[in-house]
Amino acid sequence: RDYGNEKPDIFWIRKNGLFGYITTEGKILSEPKWEDASEYHNGYAYVSDSEGIFYLLNSHGTILWSTEWIICSIDEGYILAKKPGAGYGFLDFNGNVVISPIYQYSDGFQNGLAVVMKNGKWGAIDFEGNIVVPICFDYISTFENGIALVELDDQYGYVTEQGQIISGIAPEIISNFADRAYLDEEIDEK
């Protein structure tokens, strides 16, 4: 695995099908007792037990909190998680909900944006949950170099991180779909 500039000090270990953590010096931070475990990233990792409860661990292996939400990733200071019976949302490192679980699907944050799906349509939100790219597309890729590929009604184009169409799909088509998406969202909130 390529870790880029971030060299991990903590690795997961597996014994009898269960996961734990060990440091590069050989110190056991957590005995293998977890059903599933993530890699440590920026001092945090998440694990789950046999009951399906998820836990956030710090770099000392200490449990910070637990949740019935399914933790999916830790990116850019936010924890992407799925609340059973609801949807995807984001938690902070104290376990508080910072973006409500209203999305059918979400990626973790990259460069300040998370690609999300609601009512079968795709868009992107910022750290505060504000819609930056209208949730009206049939498809949206992750953003690379400030742009993402989008599809709407069998037409393809590119959108910037600020939500501006830079090629492909005609702006008036986007506007019609975006207005409808915002209307659907207002109805959902009531």
Solvent accessible surface area in square Angstrom, and as a share of the most:
residue,aa,sasa,rsa
1,R,207,0.76
2,D,127,0.66
3,Y,72,0.27
4,G,42,0.40
5,N,158,0.81
6,E,70,0.31
7,K,149,0.63
8,P,28,0.18
9,D,95,0.49
10,I,18,0.09
11,F,83,0.35
12,W,106,0.37
13,I,45,0.23
14,R,152,0.55
15,K,131,0.55
16,N,138,0.71
17,G,39,0.37
18,L,56,0.28
19,F,20,0.08
20,G,0,0.00
21,Y,0,0.00
22,I,43,0.22
23,T,20,0.12
24,T,82,0.48
25,E,148,0.67
26,G,44,0.42
27,K,128,0.54
28,I,72,0.37
29,L,28,0.14
30,S,10,0.06
31,E,110,0.49
32,P,27,0.17
33,K,113,0.48
34,W,13,0.05
35,E,86,0.39
36,D,80,0.42
37,A,15,0.12
38,S,18,0.12
39,E,68,0.30
40,Y,23,0.09
41,H,74,0.33
42,N,107,0.55
43,G,29,0.28
44,Y,58,0.22
45,A,0,0.00
46,Y,38,0.14
47,V,1,0.00
48,S,8,0.05
49,D,30,0.16
50,S,90,0.58
51,E,141,0.63
52,G,38,0.37
53,I,42,0.21
54,F,24,0.10
55,Y,38,0.14
56,L,0,0.00
57,L,1,0.00
58,N,31,0.16
59,S,47,0.31
60,H,136,0.61
61,G,15,0.14
62,T,73,0.43
63,I,78,0.40
64,L,73,0.36
65,W,38,0.13
66,S,60,0.39
67,T,23,0.13
68,E,121,0.54
69,W,28,0.10
70,I,76,0.39
71,I,5,0.03
72,C,49,0.30
73,S,29,0.19
74,I,17,0.09
75,D,41,0.21
76,E,75,0.34
77,G,39,0.38
78,Y,45,0.17
79,I,0,0.00
80,L,8,0.04
81,A,0,0.00
82,K,71,0.30
83,K,83,0.35
84,P,75,0.47
85,G,95,0.91
86,A,61,0.47
87,G,4,0.04
88,Y,32,0.12
89,G,0,0.00
90,F,1,0.00
91,L,4,0.02
92,D,33,0.17
93,F,53,0.22
94,N,114,0.58
95,G,28,0.27
96,N,82,0.42
97,V,76,0.44
98,V,61,0.35
99,I,10,0.05
100,S,59,0.38
101,P,25,0.16
102,I,72,0.36
103,Y,9,0.03
104,Q,99,0.44
105,Y,92,0.35
106,S,2,0.01
107,D,40,0.21
108,G,14,0.14
109,F,3,0.01
110,Q,94,0.42
111,N,106,0.54
112,G,17,0.16
113,L,15,0.08
114,A,0,0.00
115,V,8,0.04
116,V,0,0.00
117,M,42,0.19
118,K,14,0.06
119,N,81,0.42
120,G,38,0.37
121,K,58,0.25
122,W,42,0.15
123,G,0,0.00
124,A,0,0.00
125,I,0,0.00
126,D,30,0.15
127,F,63,0.26
128,E,127,0.57
129,G,21,0.20
130,N,82,0.42
131,I,40,0.20
132,V,40,0.23
133,V,0,0.00
134,P,20,0.13
135,I,9,0.05
136,C,1,0.01
137,F,0,0.00
138,D,53,0.28
139,Y,95,0.36
140,I,9,0.04
141,S,26,0.17
142,T,56,0.32
143,F,11,0.05
144,E,122,0.55
145,N,157,0.81
146,G,23,0.22
147,I,61,0.31
148,A,2,0.02
149,L,60,0.30
150,V,0,0.00
151,E,32,0.14
152,L,0,0.00
153,D,88,0.46
154,D,124,0.64
155,Q,71,0.31
156,Y,124,0.47
157,G,3,0.03
158,Y,89,0.34
159,V,0,0.00
160,T,18,0.11
161,E,40,0.18
162,Q,128,0.57
163,G,21,0.20
164,Q,116,0.51
165,I,38,0.19
166,I,93,0.47
167,S,55,0.35
168,G,60,0.57
169,I,2,0.01
170,A,30,0.23
171,P,94,0.59
172,E,112,0.50
173,I,47,0.24
174,I,16,0.08
175,S,53,0.35
176,N,99,0.51
177,F,40,0.17
178,A,8,0.07
179,D,89,0.46
180,R,130,0.47
181,A,18,0.14
182,Y,85,0.32
183,L,98,0.49
184,D,59,0.31
185,E,39,0.17
186,E,103,0.46
187,I,106,0.54
188,D,73,0.38
189,E,111,0.50
190,K,201,0.85
